[in-house]
Amino acid sequence: MAHSNPLSHRSSFQSQESSFRRPQVAGKFLVSSERKVWIRGVTYGAFRPRAHGDHYPEPAVVDSDFSQMAASGLNAVRTYTVPPRWLLDLAFKHELRMMVGVPWEQHVAFLEEKSTPGRIEEQLRAGVRNCTGHPAILCYAIGNEIPAAIVRWHGRGPVERYIERLYHAAKEEDPDGLVTYVNYPTTEYLDLPFLDLVCFNVFLESQDRLRAYLARLQNLAGDRPLILTEIGLDSRRHGEVTQAHVLDWQIRTAFAAGCAGAFLFGWTDEWYRGGHDIEDWDFGLTRRDRQPKSALAVVRQALAEVPFVLKKSCPRVSVVVCSFNGARIIRDCLAGLSKLEYPNYEIIVVDDGSTDTTAAIAAQYNCRVIRTENRGLASARNTGLKEAKGELIAYIDDDAWPDPDWLHYLIETFQSTEHAGVGGPNLPPPGDGPIADCVANAPGGPVHVLISDQVAEHIPGCNMAFRKTCLEAIGGFDAQFWTAGDDVDVCWRLQEKGWTLGFNPAAMVWHHRRNSVRAYWRQQRGYGKAEALLERKWPEKYRPAGSITWGGRIYCKALARALTMRSRIYHGIWGCAPFQSRYEPAPGFWQSASLMPEWYLIILSLAGMSALGLLWPPVLGAVPLLLIAVSMSLVQAANGAIRAS
């Protein structure tokens, strides 16, 4: 097949009407044309180069392979070399999305010679430029498994900065393309927050260990999609029957853990590496002659059923929305709830004495509307609990709306554990304005606190669900909490009873942040009153100075950016541990002091003493202390702002 000018292809594809478009990131998932895209992928290659340099089989063979992939339920292909344009066209023909790997010499000390980094960047730019604008592109992988020894030799910081340099180079060449780096457990500690997708190659032959490790990776991924870019098993050593069995649970476990997709390694046993055909590994779904193994039929069935296998009996869920004068925001919430994919749920709107049109708006949706006097948030939640017909009660705020699979993930956790409650992340939606963005990156928002990757100490009220029997056993919510604090209190009371709370990182909701300084100030005043009530009720949970103590880790971007702590990496004996993680010590007093409320009381006291010094000079000694205290807060705020940008 003749090669052609990429620009001519670009124009022809732009004019072609097709629902097959490049996906975009939406929180923990990928979407295209407002529909979620689940990546069901397979790796392809690398192959022995042909005479004219292509690292792929003849076009007729590729066409046959892609046809068989599509028929097997696969919708994405990962390559390890930049594909020629004709291969991208074939992928588009079969509606396969391409994850394009751009190879470079990452297995040597690539930062040693001054000329090497620039040459690698130009090589990467040329590879991305070859694919720019093509609708079959899923994303670009700007690196794959830089060896741990190389990372240690250069240092974690320089490697992270160089990957970021390559990321921006790829973005300059194809601004609409998603860009990622494919990591693996041995360099899990690399901190790459700029990537569009979090991608890992993970080969684990124990389902429980894979499930636990995916929970860890999800927390590392934060509010970005997690994709497994290599999973699989060698049929030469384990047998084709075992390969099929393991691939089945690997696929199901990946999607149940909230991954946005997974790539099976690989399509065929034909594999070329280091100038040689690899003859002693057989990871493919097909043999070298493209005859299918037993794994292919099993994979086809598993891919058809993921991400969720609907059980015959799905527990009834009552979704409760409590609102006071929420007419401006509740419509998005109810519209989102009406699009939930879960088959067995009801919506209850508790109108807590609103004086606007909240009840009238709610009546336009398929929900029960219960109107009460204005008795506060906790009382409204209790009203919803009393009226609920479901065995599980899910609470969401009126200024939030759920991902369509929100309930699926919550119920998955309830059914696989004994947790009394389960929560998930709440992400700020894009487009709310600069003030809302600032608030989203500031301390004081609704965050979860985790004891481990899967067990929570606190789940925020905008995204929490409970077993009805457990809530009733503790008497529901404490009605003294009018605007906030009820979620913290109910979590502590459930744990006091001996129950546990779970966390599912894929059970996400979109949650508006305050978009004006006045609204944010009003919210923080409400939080302050709630803190006072909590301290009075739970004095053992607070420090003598009045700040709360958590046993778990607070998952808040603002805190992570402000608390720049020196971390320690576990490399194992001789640096050969297969799983090398980064450990961060608890922040010391001087690192966390300026984030505590009492710190600002100290500043006010020093300011008062400094002002008094105008009348009584001996107390002017407070002025240097005041400047130091204010400077510490400003430096920490500036550091957080720089890291956020």
Buried (B, 14 or more C-beta within 10 A) or exposed (E): BEEEEBEEBBEEBEEEEEEBEBBBBBBBBBBBEEEBBBBBBBBBBBBBEEEEEBBBBEBEEBBEBBBBBBEBBBBBBBBBBBBBBBBBBBBBBBBBBBBBBBBBEBEEEBBEEEEBBEEBBEBBBEBBBBBBBBBBBBBBBBBBBBBBBBBBEBEBEEBBEBBBBBBEBBBEBBEEBBBBBBBBBBBBBBEBBEBBBBBBBBBBEEEEEBBBBBBBBBBBBBBBBBBBBBBBBBBBEBEBEBBBBBBBBBBBBBBBBBBBBBBBBBBBBBBBEEEEEBEEBBBBBBBEEBEBBBBBEBBBBBBEBBBBEEEEEBBBBBBBBBBBBBBEBBBBBBEBBEEBBBEEBBBBBBBBBBEBBBBEBBEEBEBBBBBBEBBBBBBBBBBBBEBBEBEBBBBBBBBBBBBBBBBBBBBBBBEEBEBBBBBBBBBBBEEBEEBBBBBBBBBBBBBBBBBBBBBBBBBBBBBBBBBBEBBEBBEBBBBBBBBBBBBBBBBBBBBEEEBBBBBBBBBBBBBBBBBEEEBBEEBBEBBEBBBEBBBEBBEEBBEEEEBBEEEBBBBBBBBBBBBEEEEEBEBEEEEEBEEBBBEEEEBEEEBBBBBBEEBEEBBEBBBEBBEBBEEEEEBEEBBEBBEEBBEBBEEBBEBBBEBBE
